[in-house]
Amino acid sequence: MVTITGVVPHSPAARAGIRAGSRLLSMNGHAVRDVLDYMFYAAETMLILVAEQDGRKQTFRIRKDEYDDVGLEFESFLMDSKQRCRNKCVFCFIDQMPPGMRETLYFKDDDARLSFLQGNYVTLTNMTQEDVDRIIRMKLNINVSVHTTDPELRCRMMQNRFAGQVLDYLWQMAEAGIQLNCQIVLCPGLNDGEQLRRTLTDLGKMLPHLTSVAVVPVGLSKFREGLYPLTPFTAETAAAAIDLIETFQAAFLERFGTRAVFPSDELFLLAGRELPDGAYYEDYPQFENGVGMLRSLADEFEDALTEATFSGKRTVSLATGMAVFPFLNDLLRQAEQQFPGLTCQIYGIRNDFFGESITVTGLLTGQDLIAQLQGKPLGDCLLLSESMFRRDSDVFLDDVTIPEAEQALHVKIQTVPNDGYALLAAVLGEE
């Protein structure tokens, strides 16, 4: 039972006489407890809604086109609160953040609904058999943080005594044909080596319903006092992980026509290896997990260069994380070579806030950016990746804003998405 907070004017719900303040009880005979129920049952063309309105239960009949919006609004997107993570994973980055940051950065969600709706990864420990049955009934795709298929090790890594037994949900969903994307946060000495071999062997049994697996290296900040002692990756351990993954890729490709499991870009950078070509990533199923992002960016940038024209003079700067500094530097040098009037300054920003071992761009803060760029030549514009900011905002992780950084550095800042065409356009000063 959820409260209707608004009704869109002239919508099917408004025409049926439903008003804000009513409580939705059921749709076509099914109880509605959250957004998944609502979206699933609201797809029908003929709806019978039961709601508590004016102090009594009333029935409303609605005809509409398939997938047309009913027109009901609720207090929150999920129609109830987010599910908080019940685990205490030994590698969790949220536990490695300093005190005093904004409250939302410390919230750990583990919500299967957000997995379907927004692509979040879930550990399954918040789920019940009823949740799994609903996912199967609704044929919802889901993203799962697996980490290991060894039940005992999974309990130890996630500090949750139920973490091993809920792996059964994974097998149930695979057998039912649910499309699964999985991820493994790889921790040297814990779930790499033979444990990784076991995990990939087990996950391979789910093909072809297993869409993809991303293997990403653990990130370790300097704020780990009192936490589980984890070992950072070296070039050698990163290379060993890639080699093992690629043996499985070869077997999966021969048998199923897909590599299925992919190392993240960061693993290649840590190993000091060249990134594979675009074909390696197939249709980029783990793009948002940092798998193939750099290859896609480079291919798009180089394609854009073949079409671009520029005859003026422009000096532009770009700041990025240390991991991708050499990679982006190569791209900008290509642009300079093609356009003699273009000067590109690129700066690798050391992560003093979280610690130098954190080298990804998305975890840079405004204060580190300002401290390391003050007094540097920044040209006509400073380009920054959108990954540094809160979604749809101009706020860094440490709450420094773009206007504050612009004032401190005396330069205009432009954010750029992870798109090679957009990057070249920003470099050349095109709208």
N, C-alpha and C positions, 0 to 999 in steps of 0.2 A: 504494500500500500504506500503510494507516494503522493505528495501534494503537488497539484498543478499550480504553478506560480504565475502563469500567463497564458493567454490564448492569442495566437496571431490573428489580427483582423482579416475577415473574409476567407479564412482557411476552412477546410472541411470541418474541423472541430468547432469553430465559431458558428458555422452555418447549422451545425447540429444542436447548438444551444449550450455547449459546455462552457463553464465560466471559471475564471481564476479563483483559487481558494478551494476548489473541489478536490477530492482525493480519488485518484485512479485506483480501482480495485482489480479490474481484469480486462483483457482484450481477447475476444473470441473464445471466452471460457478459460483462458490461461491467466494465472496470477502474474502481475508485473512487479518485479522486485527491483529492477535496475535497468540501465540503458540497453543492455543486450536483449533482455526480454522485449523491451519497448520497440527497438529497431526491428527485431525479428518478426514479431507479430504485426507490427504496423505496415509491413510490406504488402499485406493482403489488400485486395481491391474492395472487399466488403468487410467492414469491421463492426462488431458489436461491442461497445465499450460500456462497462459498468463502473459508475463512479458514485461516491457519496457527495451529494450536492443538496444544499438547503436542508441539511439535517436528515436526509433520507437517501436510500439507495435508488439510483435511477439508471435506466438503460438508454444508450444513445446509438443509433444506427448511422453509419457513415459509408458512403460510396465515394471512391476516388480512383485515380489511375494508379497502377502498380508503382510502388516506391515513391509516390508523391508524399510530401510531408503532411502529417495529420494536422500540425499546427499547435501542438501542446508544448509549453515551456515549463522547465523545472528549475529548482534552486541551484542545482549543480549539474555539470555535464554527465556525471556517472549516475545521477539521481540518488546517490548516497555517498558516503565518505570513501576515500581511497583506502585500500588495504595496505597496512604497514608491514614491512618485511619482518619475519620472525627469526631470521638467521643472524648469526654473528660471524660472517665469513672472514676467514683469516686474511683475505686479500682485499676486503672492502675498502674502497678509496674514501668513502664518507667518514669512516673511522680514522682516517689519516689526515683529516683537515684540522686546522687550528681552531681554538675557540674564538668566539666573537664575530663570526660571519653571520649573514642573514639566516634566519631560522629555516627557510625553505631548503637551503643547501644541506641540511642535516636530515631531511626526511627521506627515508628509504621506502619506496613503494615496491610491492610485489603483487601486482594486481593483474590477473589473467584478462580482465576486460580491457585494460590498457595495452596488453600485448596484441590483441586483435585490432583495437581501434587506433593505436598510435605506434605500434611496433616495438613496445617495451619488451624486455626479456624478463621471464618469471622463473622461479626456482621450483615451483610446484608445491612447496611446503605450506602455502596458504590454501591449497585447493582440497576439496573433498570429492568423494566419488560422485556426488550429485553434480558438482561443477564439471567434472570430466564428462559425465553423461550428457550434460547440456551442450558442451563444446562439440561432442560427437553428433548430437541430434541437430544442432544448428550448422554443422559442417564449417566451423570456424578455424582459420589458420592460427597458429600460435608459435611464439618464439620462446625457446626454453634455454635457460642457463644450466647446462649439464655439468661441466667441469670434470666430472669423472663418472664412470658407470660402476665403479667399485663401491658398493653400499657403505661399507665401513669407512672407507676414505672420504666419501662424500659427507658422512656425518661429522667426521673430524674437521674437514675443511670448512664446513658451513656451521659448525657448532650447533647442530640441531639433530636430536636423536631420531627424528622422523625423516631426515633428508634422504636416507638410503631406501626406505620402503616406498616412498612416493615415486621412485623411478618406475614403478609398475604403471603409473599413469601414462608415462611416455610410451611404453609398449602398447598399452590399450589404444591410445590415440593413433599410433602408427598403423596398427592392425585394422583400425576403422577407416583408414584412408585420409586422416587429417594431415594436411601439409605442414611439416615442421621445419622451422629454422632453429638451429642450435648454436650455442657458443660455448667455448672452453676458455676460461681465464687460466693461462698456463703459469704455474709456479715451479721454478727449478727445485728439484729435490722432493717435490710432493706429487704432482700429477703429470710430470713429463716422463720421458723415457719409456719404460715398459708399461707404466700406468697409462700413458697416452696411447700406446699401442693397443692396450686392452679396450680403452674407451672408443677408439676409432673402429676397432673390430666389431664391438657391440653395436655402435651406431650404424655401421655399414649394413647390418642385418635389417635395418628399417628401410633401406632403399627399395623402391623409388619414392616412397612417401616422405622420406627425409629429403627436404629440398636442398639444404646446405648446412655446413658447419663452419663457423669462423673460429680460428685459434688466435687468441690475442695474448700478448705478454703482460704479466702483472705489472702494475705501476706502483712504485714505492716512494712515498713522500718522506720528508725529514721528520714528520710528526708520528713516529711509530713507538714511542716510549710505552712499555707495558703491553705491546701487541705481539702476536706470534712472530718469531724470528724468521723472516723470509729472505731469500737470497736473490739479488738482482740478476738479470740476464747478462751474459757476456757474449762477445761475438761467437765464441765457440758453442755455447749452449743454444744460442739462437739458431746457428747453422745446423746443429744436430736436430733441433725440432723441425726445421724446414725439410731436412733430408727425410726424416721419418714420415712427415705429412705427405711428401711427394711420392713415397712408395705406395701409400694408400691411394693417392690420386690416380696413379697409373693403373692400379687394379680396378678402381671404380670406373675409370674412363673406358677400359676395355670391356667391362661387363655391363655397365649401365649407360654408357655414353655421356657421363658427366664426371667431373673431378670431385664434386660434392663437398670436399673439405678444402679450406683455403687458409693459408697463413695470412695474418694481417700485414699491411704495409710496414708497420713498425718492426715486425720480426725481420723483414728483409733489410731495413735500415740498420738494425742492431747487428745483424750478421755481416754488414758491409757488402751485401750482394746487390747486383743489378735487379731492378724490378722486372718481372715477366712482361711479355707483350699483352695487348688487350685480349687476344683470343684465350689466354690462360684463365681469365676471369669469367668466361662464358657470358652470361647475361648480368653479371655483377649482382648476384643475389644477396651479398653481404656488404654492399656499398656503404650503408650507414654505420656499419661496424668497423669502418676503416680498412676495408679489404678492396683494393683496386682503386681507391680514391686518387692516388697519385698518378697511376697509369692513365686513368681517365682524364685527369687534369692535363697531363703532358700531351696526350694525343689530341685533345681539343685545342690546346694552345698552339701546337704545331700546325694543325689544320687551319686555325684562324690566321696564323702568320701567312699562309699561302694566299689568302684572300685580302689581307689588310693593305691599306695604303696610308702613308704618313709622310708629310713633307715639311713639317714645322720643326720647332725646337721645344723640348720639354724635359724637365728633370723631375723624376718621381722617386719616392722611396717606398720600401716595403719592409715590414718587420714580421718575423716569424719565429717559431720554435726552433731550437737547435737541431732537432732531428731532421727536419726537411730543408734546412738552410742550404746545403750544397745542391740539393735537387732543384729548388726554386732559383738559386743563383744561376744554374745552367740555363734555365728557361729565359731568364731576363737577359743573359748574355746573347742568346739567339736573337732576341728582339733588338738589342743594341746593334748587333752586326747587320741586321737587315735595314735598320733605320738610323742613319748616321746622326740625325738631329736629336736622338733620344739618349738620355743618360739615366740609368737606373742604379739607385743605391739600395742595397739589401742588408738588413741587420738581423743577425741571430740573437734573440733575447734569452739570456740565461734566467732560469726560473729560480730566483732567490726566495720567492714566497713559499713554494712547496719543496724546494730543494733541487739541486742541479741534476739529480737523476731523473727528474720529470722534464722531458724534452719535447713533448707534444705541444702544438700551437694552441689547442683548445683550452689548455690549463694555464695560459699566461694571464697575468693580472695587470691592471692599469698602473699600479705603483711601480712594478718592475719595468714596464714599458717606458714610463716617464723618467725613472732614474737612469736608465741606460741610453736614452736617446737625447736627453737634454744636452744642448750644445752641438749636436751632430747636424750635418747638412741633410735636410729632409726634402728639399726641393719644393715643387709646386703643390705636392699632395703626398700624404702618407697613407699607404694602402694596408689594410688589416683584414684578416680572414673573419668572416661572420662567425666562425666557430669559437671565437674569443668571447662572444657576448651571449647573454640570456636570449632565448628565442624571442624574436620580434621586439628587441629592445636595443638601447645603446649603452647598456650597463655591463661592465666587466665583472668577473667573479668576485672581486673585492669591493664592489659597489662604486668604483670610480666610473664616471660617465664619459662619453665621447667629448662633450663640450668642455669638461674639466681637463681632459688630456690635451685637447686642442689649445686651450688657454695656456697650459704649462709648457707645451712644445712649440707654440706659435706656428702652427701649421694646420691646414685643413685635413681632416681624416675622412677617408672613404672606406666603407666596408665592402668586401667582395665575397660572393659565394664560391663554393668549390666547383668552379666551372672555368675551363680554359678560355672559352670565348669571352666570358665576362672579365677574366683577369687581363687578357690582352686589351680589351676595350678600356678598362680602367687605367692601365699603363699608358695607353695612347691618349687618354683624356677624352674619350668619346662618351657621349651620353648613352 
